[in-house]
């Protein structure tokens, strides 16, 4: 009889420890490959873990698999390929050695040729032996078993192959150490160097047990066959596994920190503490039961007090440790609230996209402790990523090209983390983008539900990788940032559309005003008059404009035109008082009789009296014949006295008598003359103040101020500037023979913003100057006077509304039906560099002796022009 004994507990413990370590390494390799299937080094590490685990199971259970060919096949393949796959891993990690880069296929053939050949030879021998050995289920069949010479030859070849390959495996081991040291000295990454340092140290330590095993296989084969190399190989394996564990935990071997999150570590550590706590309680209880089966009272009290104190201490320690764990693993969640509140404030203020992005990157820097970060947005054409903002990005490109392949990869995943291993050409487009930018992490941003860009984060201050909790934080921040960017984009689009709409409305308003001007001009022609159905109540003459102020004035003219009352026209110089007086006359029943004009300010008191009332021959020196006065000339019609506030008190007395009695005597005569005259006067002065100063008679004022009409200055009727400017443009362009038909919108805006102290007369001169200086068919800003542009800068923008469109519908007239209205005269502007007498003479010559036109050409009142002609004795 043979007593069957159980496996020694020491061997079982070693087997379980070895199996646990192998299983942990395999799990890490599987997780790494799951996260980075494109990484060749990760793939080789996983295969190495699988083969090592299979070889371990077969080696420690050889008594089970020895009789089964099916179980021997995976064990033989794994055991023979371990040296080759290990060497393959270390000639690839962390960087492929130069021969592998230059001759990848040839070098791998050399590495795997001997193991593959050995595997085939051993499997062939095992298959042959299994086929030629007819062993039944009865153990007694072994006694009758006979071996042929071929069987012995197969067994010899099998044993020779095994022992020979052990020596070859030793050579592979030395080559693996050489590859590890080569990677250590060539690597520039501190993490990779530390990983290889520990692996190289493990290799040096393992040289002794590996060498001893090879020695035993060659010179003490009996002991080797009985498992004498088990402990040495266990020590060698444990050395490498310890190096892998140190590299994984401390130096990110296989980038384990990308796989195991803080949450996983939290639960593992918490579970470990709970297990430890339960173990201590259990051991304490076991200790109490072992003291005595029937404890005494003193022993029971002592055990109770000790256990009470121990449990209280353990509970307090557990709570303290749990708080420390919470603070260690979840410190980011306390900063997340702060970051979210900051982003909410930014969204509430709706700043520009750059400020929103800066807020997000600030939160990333504070919470994730990153050294650099940037945000790139996809341009509307989806051809490149443009840098929006960032910090510590001196070397980052401002624009990154985007192709469809890269766009498809980025849209397929939420985030990408940079992988330090693997060849660039084998990396995915996202990994290539990370290396191009010099960042370690990319998180996608969305706008309107579509991919719109990404957040690029650099290396962290602690040097650790980005975990699942970091991704959760970025997910929360990314959603708020996307909403903020979307809201900001909508806000900016609305502002842009409002500005475009405002510009279009202004252009439409300008076009409508231009149509109104053209309609007004066409209405004056006979053809348009026949087509127009509404009757014109007031003949405007040369008065232009449709502003409420000018409409009110013309309504007053319509009411007072047919009366015989005296009219006093008031207003600043250049507002068109003489034109208004002419409009009153033309709309009155006296329109067929003459309108006689007198500028009172241009004549001295004696000449003014003679001009108004006439004189007889010999009335004064130089009176060689009788002369008819202006009152007599205006008999039956209208007499317009301009600048009435400037006449002398003596003349005021005689004028008052005329107004009261409609009778007067010529200067130097005794005959009383009666006239039928309607008097219209005008002044730019404050008559009430002159009365106070004793310069104007109060009784005359009340005689003149029966009906008072005040003409508004141009700055109070800015709506009419557009129409007036085009009227003067057309008239001046026709007079000067220039083809100018348009005013640039910027120039129009400058005209509407100007102060116009000279009123309409100043506007007419500005337009005439612009027509002369313009070199194209459009008047631009450069054609306007510099002082006018300065007024534009000083005045506030758009202090009025431009609504000058008539209420009645505008008739659309084809341009072919429009006749160009021409004006007589072809004068050229007077050169301002000439002296004043030369300017007066030149203007008179240009106007063919017409003094009124010459005065308008020079931009001065006719009375002033007449007085200057007399001053310089120009006829």
GIKA-V666192 format. One record per backbone hydrogen bond with DSSP energy under -1.0 kcal/mol. CO is the residue of the C=O (numbers start at 0). NH is the residue of the N-H. If there is no record, write none. Layout:
CO/NH, CO/NH
This chain:
7/11, 8/12, 9/13, 10/14, 11/15, 12/16, 13/17, 14/18, 15/19, 16/20, 17/21, 18/22, 19/23, 20/24, 21/25, 22/26, 23/27, 24/28, 25/29, 26/30, 27/31, 28/32, 29/33, 30/34, 31/35, 35/38, 38/42, 39/43, 40/44, 41/45, 42/46, 43/47, 44/48, 45/49, 46/50, 47/51, 48/52, 49/53, 50/54, 51/55, 52/56, 53/57, 54/58, 55/59, 60/63, 60/64, 61/65, 64/67, 67/71, 68/72, 70/74, 71/75, 72/76, 73/77, 74/78, 75/79, 76/80, 77/81, 80/84, 81/85, 82/86, 83/87, 84/88, 85/89, 86/90, 88/92, 90/96, 96/100, 97/101, 98/102, 102/106, 103/107, 104/108, 105/109, 106/110, 107/111, 108/112, 111/115, 112/116, 113/117, 114/118, 115/119, 116/120, 117/121, 118/122, 119/123, 120/124, 121/125, 122/126, 123/127, 124/128, 125/129, 126/130, 127/131, 128/132, 132/134, 137/140, 138/141, 147/151, 148/152, 149/153, 150/154, 151/155, 152/156, 153/157, 154/158, 155/159, 156/160, 157/161, 158/162, 159/163, 160/164, 161/165, 162/166, 163/167, 164/168, 165/169, 166/170, 167/171, 168/172, 169/173, 170/174, 171/175, 172/176, 173/177, 174/178, 175/179, 176/180, 177/181, 178/182, 179/183, 180/184, 181/185, 182/186, 188/192, 189/193, 190/194, 191/195, 192/196, 193/197, 194/198, 195/199, 196/200, 197/201, 198/202, 199/203, 200/204, 201/205, 205/209, 206/210, 207/211, 208/212, 209/213, 210/214, 211/215, 212/216, 213/217, 214/218, 215/219, 219/223, 220/224, 221/225, 222/227, 223/226, 226/229, 228/232, 229/233, 230/234, 231/235, 232/236, 233/237, 234/238, 235/239, 236/240, 237/241, 238/242, 239/243, 240/244, 241/245, 242/246, 243/247, 244/248, 245/249, 246/252, 251/254, 254/257, 255/258, 255/259, 260/264, 261/265, 262/266, 263/267, 264/268, 265/269, 266/270, 267/271, 268/272, 269/273, 270/274, 271/275, 272/276, 273/277, 274/278, 275/279, 276/280, 277/281, 278/282, 279/283, 280/284, 281/285, 282/286, 283/287, 284/288, 285/289, 295/299, 296/300, 297/301, 298/302, 299/303, 300/304, 301/305, 302/306, 303/307, 304/308, 305/309, 306/310, 307/311, 308/312, 309/313, 310/314, 311/315, 312/316, 313/317, 314/318, 315/319, 316/320, 317/321, 318/322, 319/323, 320/324, 321/325, 322/326, 323/327, 324/328, 325/329, 331/335, 334/338, 335/339, 336/340, 337/341, 338/342, 339/343, 340/344, 341/345, 342/346, 343/347, 344/348, 345/349, 351/355, 352/356, 353/357, 354/358, 355/359, 356/360, 357/361, 358/362, 359/363, 360/364, 361/365, 362/366, 363/367, 368/460, 371/457, 372/390, 373/455, 374/387, 375/453, 376/385, 378/381, 382/401, 383/378, 384/399, 385/376, 388/374, 390/372, 397/386, 399/384, 402/406, 403/407, 404/408, 405/409, 406/410, 413/443, 415/441, 423/426, 427/431, 428/432, 429/433, 430/434, 431/435, 432/436, 433/437, 433/438, 439/417, 440/456, 441/415, 442/454, 444/451, 444/452, 446/449, 449/446, 451/377, 452/444, 453/375, 454/442, 455/373, 456/439, 456/440, 458/370, 459/462, 466/470, 467/471, 468/472, 469/473, 470/474, 471/475, 472/476, 473/477, 474/478, 475/479, 476/480, 477/481, 478/482, 479/483, 480/484, 481/485, 482/486, 483/487, 484/488, 485/489, 486/490, 487/491, 488/492, 489/493, 490/494, 491/495, 492/496, 493/497, 494/498, 495/499, 496/500, 497/501, 498/502, 499/503, 500/504, 501/505, 502/506, 503/507, 504/508, 505/509, 506/510, 507/511, 508/512, 509/513, 510/514, 511/515, 512/516, 513/517, 514/518, 515/519, 516/520, 517/521, 518/522, 521/524, 524/528, 525/529, 526/530, 527/531, 539/542, 546/550, 547/551, 548/552, 549/553, 550/554, 551/555, 552/556, 553/557, 554/558, 555/559, 556/560, 559/562, 565/706, 566/680, 567/708, 568/682, 569/710, 571/574, 573/759, 575/579, 576/580, 577/581, 578/582, 579/583, 580/584, 581/585, 582/586, 584/587, 587/590, 589/592, 593/637, 595/639, 597/641, 603/607, 604/608, 605/609, 606/610, 607/611, 608/612, 609/613, 610/629, 611/630, 613/666, 614/626, 615/618, 619/622, 621/623, 622/617, 626/614, 628/632, 629/633, 631/634, 633/636, 636/677, 637/595, 638/679, 639/597, 640/681, 641/599, 642/645, 643/646, 647/651, 648/652, 649/653, 650/654, 651/655, 652/656, 653/657, 654/658, 655/659, 656/660, 657/661, 661/674, 663/672, 665/668, 666/615, 672/663, 675/635, 677/638, 678/566, 679/640, 680/568, 681/643, 682/570, 684/686, 685/689, 686/690, 687/691, 688/692, 689/694, 690/693, 696/700, 697/701, 698/702, 699/703, 700/704, 703/705, 706/567, 708/569, 712/715, 713/716, 716/719, 717/720, 719/723, 720/724, 721/725, 722/726, 723/727, 724/728, 725/729, 726/730, 727/731, 728/732, 729/733, 730/734, 731/735, 732/737, 737/739, 741/778, 743/747, 744/748, 745/749, 746/750, 747/751, 748/752, 755/758, 758/762, 759/763, 760/764, 761/765, 762/766, 763/767, 764/768, 765/769, 766/770, 767/771, 768/772, 769/773, 776/740, 776/741, 778/743, 779/782, 780/783, 784/788, 785/789, 786/790, 787/791, 788/792, 789/793, 790/794, 813/816, 814/817, 830/833, 834/838, 835/839, 836/840, 837/841, 838/842, 839/843, 840/844, 841/845, 842/846, 843/848, 844/847, 846/849, 849/853, 850/854, 851/855, 852/856, 853/857, 854/859, 860/864, 861/865, 862/866, 863/867, 864/868, 865/869, 866/870, 867/871, 868/873
